[in-house]
Structures are given as C-alpha cells and as structure tokens.
Amino acid sequence: MLSENLYLPEHLSCKHYVSDYSCGFVHRNIKSGDHVDLADRFNHLIFVLEGAVIVSYDEFANRHFKKGDVFFIPRTAETKFTVVEDSKLTVCVFDAIRGICEKFNLHSCWSICKDMKYDFRPVRIIPQIEAFLDQIIYYLGQGLKCEHFYELKTQEIFLILRWFYTKEQLSLLFYPIIGQSLDFKGFVLDNHLKVKNINDLSNLSMMGRSSFDIKFKKEFGMPPGEWLLKQKAKHIKIHMAIPGVTISDLLIKFDFNSATHFTRFCKQHFGCTPSKMMATLQGKKLNTGLSA
C-alpha cells in the first residue's frame, strides 16, 4: 500500500508565492488500497469521478464516498483516507475563502448551519460541475501551471456552486468553515492546536480577552475554554485509535505533565482510563508501560 501526499498542486509546493491567496487543482488516478495524505494547511474540495474511497476525519469515522460524490475536508483536520476501488479524483485545494462573493454566500448559510446536525456527508456532482472539471483536467494535462489562472478557476467553481446548488446543499458541504465571521472562525480553527490556553489564543488574535470571549461564544455557541477542551479530547481520541501509539506518546503530544493528569482528563471526557479507551478504539488490550 502506498502512502503519499497526492494533493498539493506544483505551484503551491514552492516556498514563495506570487499571490497571497494559495489555491489550485490536482487530478489523480489512484490504485485500490493506496492511502492518501492531505496537506493539513489547506482545505480540500474533493470530487470522486471514478471508484470509491473511505475517509475518516476528526470524529467522523469511515465515511464511504463513490463516483459522483463531492465532499469537503477542512484544513488542520485529522484525516485517514483510503482508496477502496481504483479511483479518479479531482481536488480543489485552497487555504481560505478570500473573495467577497464567496464569503457573502457562505455567510448567508449561517442561519441554516446553526440548526443543522453536521455528519460529514457528500453532495452530488451535477453536469455543470462535470463540464468545469473536464476543462480543469484538460489544462492540467497540458501542463498549465499558472498560479493566477487557477486562482480565477477557484473563484469560478465557487460561482458555479453558488448558482447551481441550494443553500442547504452548500451548508451540508461547507459546514466546518461556515460561521458568522468566516475570518474569525478560520483563525480559531487554524491556531487552536498551536496554543496552550485561551490567553495565548486571544493574544495571537490581537484582541482583548473580554472581546475575544464574547466574539468566540457568539461564533461557536460556548465559552472558549469549554470548546478548547472538547477539541483537545476529540484529537486525543483520534490519536488513541492509531495502532502502536502509547500513553507516553500522547502525554508528549498533548502536553500533559503526568500520567495521573492524563488519566483524570480521560475519565472526565471519556468516562474511563486511557488504557481502556485505547483498547476499545483499537479493538485490543494494550500494554502501555505506564499506570493508568
């Protein structure tokens, strides 16, 4: 089984960009059994043109996508991506929503998203999207690598989505990045794993703590401290499912000062010890070498 980063357009692999908007397209034929690694600093809008894949990201496990599906994986997501049938995938890769029209359109979906239960499901590719993707595949096949061209094409695909899909469909697709303030939500999602506490995140935002807390609760529906703990627990659970991972690995990665502290955290958020949680997720009894 192969495992490689398949979805970074060539012009984005360079150190310096002509534009501060990083985006592009990739088309790949991938064999059954291959694993795909995504570049975690980019969003991925993935079109399944042939075959089938199984994708897990964050708390959403083993979602099946087939020919004709389009799905979205946000940047910084913890992702497991396996091809189960020989597949053809075209991917729109972008770092952020930049255009005024795109932002306005996704912002207008907020009223739908706030009452929606998101479950990481696809929408279907329509003929207008098929025609657009045929053009992209042709240009890629001809070796066209102009960054500005693909920036315009990224704007074009968002215009097509806006015109031919309903707000309900767009909400289902882009739920992870839709918010009352797309820039603020994007900032939090990009940086919450890079800081140790709320003060660090507030300082990084260059907002006063009080203003930050108010804006955060308005955007995420809960105080920032509660949200950060939930995110930390979610990422710990994802890493617990990785075969061979140990409690020592998790203590270091998630900055716990002792096994006791980690055990207390797990009992609070998972209702059991780390060892029991890992055994459940991996389907076996683990010998971690540490008391839990």
N, C-alpha and C positions, 0 to 999 in steps of 0.2 A: 504493500500500500504506500502510495506517495503522500507526502505532506509538504505543501509549499504555499507561498503567498502568491496567489494567482490573480489578484485583483488590484494591482497598483499600476495605473497607466504609465507608460515610459516617461512622459514628460513630468510626472509627479515624483519620480524616483530621483530627480536631480536635487541638488542642495538648494539652489536658488530658483525662484520663480519670477517670471516677468510680471505677473499679476499677483495680488494678494488673495485672490479667490482661487482655491485649489479644487479642480474638478476634472473629470474626464470619463472615458468609456473603455471597457475591456470586453472582448468576446473570446470565449474559450470552449474548446471541445475537451471534456474531461471523462476519463475512464471510470467505470464502476469500481467501487472500493477505494477510490482516492479520497483523502481528507484535504479539506481546503482551509487555509489560514487567511483570515481577513486582516487588513491593516487597521488597527484599532483607533487610529486618529482620523479615520474617515467614516462617513455614512455610506451605506451600500444599498442601492435600489436594484434588486436582482430579478431578472426576467428569465424564466425557465422556458426555453424554446424547444427542447427535446429532453427526454429522460425524466429522472426523478432524483430528489435529494432528501436527506433528513437533516434538519437543523435544530439545534438547541441554542438558546441564548438566555443568559441570566436565569430567571426562574422558569422559563418556558422550555419544556423538555420534549425532544423527539417529535417535532412537527414535520409532517410529510408534505412536500411540495412537488407537483408534477407539471408536465408540459402544459403551457398556457397560464401558469401562475406567475404573479409578480408579488414579491414581498420585500420588506424593508428591515434592515438591521442598523440601529443607530451606532454612532461612534462610541468607543470605550466599552462596548458590550463584551461580555464573556461568552464566546461562541464556540460551538462544536458543529462542524459542517462536514457531512459525509455524502458522497455520491453513491447511490444505490442502483442506478442504471446509467449506462453511457449517456452523457448529457451535453447539451449545448446551452451555455449561459451567456447572456449579455448583461453587463453590470454598469450602472451609472454610479460613479464614485464622486463624492463631494464632501468638503469639510464643514460647510454651513449653508444655511438658507440666506442668500445675500440680496436678491432682487426685491424691490419694493412690492411688485405684484405677487411674487411668491410668498413673501412674508404676510401680506394682507390676506391672501387666500387661505393660508394655513391658520392665521389668527382667527379668521371668520369661522373656523371649525371648532373653536374652543368650546362654544356652548353645547355642541354635540359631545365632545370628548369628556367633559366634566361629568356627564351622566352615563358614560359608556363603560362597560367592563371589557377591558382590552385583553385579548387572548392570543396575540401573535398569529393571525390568520391572513391568507392571501386575498387579493382581488384578482380578477381575470384579465388577461391581456385582450385588448379589443383591436379591431382591424386598423384603426388609426395609429395605435402603438406599433403594430406589426410593420406597417409601412415605414414608420420612423426608424425602427430597429434595422430594417433591411438597408436603409441608407447608411446608418452607422457602421454596420458590418462591412458594407462595401468600402467606405472610407478607410476603415481600419485595415482592411485587406490590401488597400492601395498604399499603405504606409504613411498616410497623412497624420502628422504629429503636432500640428499647430495648436498651441495652448488656447489661443483666443478663439479659434474655430470651435473647440469643444466647450468652451465657456458659453458661446452662443447656443450650441446644441443642448447644453444642460438647461439653459433658460427655455429653449423651445419645448423640451419634453415636459417641463413644469406647466407651460402654457397648454399643451395638449391634455395633460392630466386635469388641469383646471377646467377646461372647456368640455371634455367628454365624460368625465367621471362626476358622480354626485358628491356632495359634501360628506355624506355618510360613508361612501367608499374611501374618500381621501382621509377621513378621520380614522377609519379602520386601518389604513395603510401607514399613516404617518403619526399615529397616536404618540409614540415615545418622544417626539420633539415638538408637538403642538402645545402651546401654552398662551397665557395672556400676554406674556412678554417673551418672545422667542429668543432674544439675545440673552436675557437673564437666565432663562431655563437652560439654554445652551451652555452658558458659563458654569452653572452649577453642575450639570452632567459631565462636563469636561474636567472639572477640577476637584470634585468631592473626594476622589480617591487619592489625591495628591497632598491632602492636608490632614492634620491630626485632630483638629477640633473646629468648632464653629467660628471662634475668633480668627483663626488662620484663614478660613474661607471668606469671612467678612472683610478682613484686611486686604485679601487678594482682590476682592471686588471693588475696593476703594470706596466702600460705603460705610457709614456709621453703623454700629451694631444694631441700634434700635430700628433704623430704616431698613437695614438688611433683613431683620427678623420679620418685620411687617410685610415686606415685599415677598419674602420666602413663603410665609404662611398663605398669602393670597395666591401664590403660584402653585404650591404643592399641597395645600389643604391641611398642613400640620406644621408644628414648630420645627425649625431646622435640626435641633438636637435629636428629636424623635425620628425624623426622616433619615438622618445620617446613620443612626443605629440600625434602622431597618435595612439600609443599603449595605452596611457592613455585614450584617447577618446573612443577607442574600448572597454576597460574594464569598463569604466563608463556606456556606452550604455548597456552592458550585465547586469550590476547590476541594471540599471534602469528598466529592464523588470521583476525583481523579485517582485512578489506580496507583498505588505506591506512595501516595502522599502520607506524611506523618504529622503528628501533632507538633513536633518540633518545627517542621516546615511552616505550619500555619501560625505558630507563635511568632516566628520571624516576619513572615509576610504581612501579617495584620497587626504587628506592633503590640503584642501582649507582653506584659512584664513577667508573667509567670504562668505555669500550667494551671495553678489554682484560679487565677484571674480568668483564664480562658474557659475553664470548666464552669465557673459561675456565669459567664456570659452565655455559654451554650445551654445551660439549664434554664436560664431566663428566656431565651429566644427560641429554643428548640424543644424544651421540656425534657432533656436527657443529657447525658455526658457526651463529650466529644467522641469517645471511642464507640459508644452505642450509635451515635448519629452516623459516623463514618461507616460502621458495619452495615447499617441499614441502607445507606446510599450505594455502597459498593457490593452489597449482597454477600458479604463475608465477614468473618471475625478478624479484626486487625490486631496486630501486636505492635504497638507504637513505641514501646520502650519507655513510656512516661506514665506516671499515675494520672488517672483522670477521674 
